Every structure is written in structure tokens, then in C-alpha cells.
Amino acid sequence: MSLGYSDEMNCPICTKANHCGLADSAGCWCMQEAIPRELLDLVPAESKGQACICVACVAAFKANEGLFKR
């Protein structure tokens, strides 16, 4: 996995579209999801608070945390 990409519309972990719904009236899926601290710690400093991790990365991390080791 490549880390270090910063774009608010893309996941900072995999760089694919993060489908953030924060601007939608219903809100984003991530506001209801428990994102593991260990995964949040992998977000590059320049992307923290700027770009959402995508649902695929959250699911993959929960299934196999070892895939995300630096």
C-alpha cells in the first residue's frame, strides 16, 4: 500500500475515491463507524482531518490488520 497521498476526495491510504458524504444532509458513513485508532495513525500528517479513509480500507484493516504494516 502506498501512503502519503493527500486529496480530500480520495482515501489517504489507498488513494481511491473515498465517497465521503460529509456534505450530504444524511452525513457520512464514517460518522457511524468505529475507525480503528491504528488505521487512523497510518494517515499522513498532511491528510489528517482533510481526507476520509474509504470504507474498503476500513473493512480490509478490520479483516487483516497485517496488510497495513509500514
PyMOL commands that set and color helices and strands:
alter all, ss='L'
color gray80, all
select helices_A, chain A and resi 29-32+37-40+45-47+55-63+65-68
alter helices_A, ss='H'
color red, helices_A
deselect
rebuild
show_as cartoon
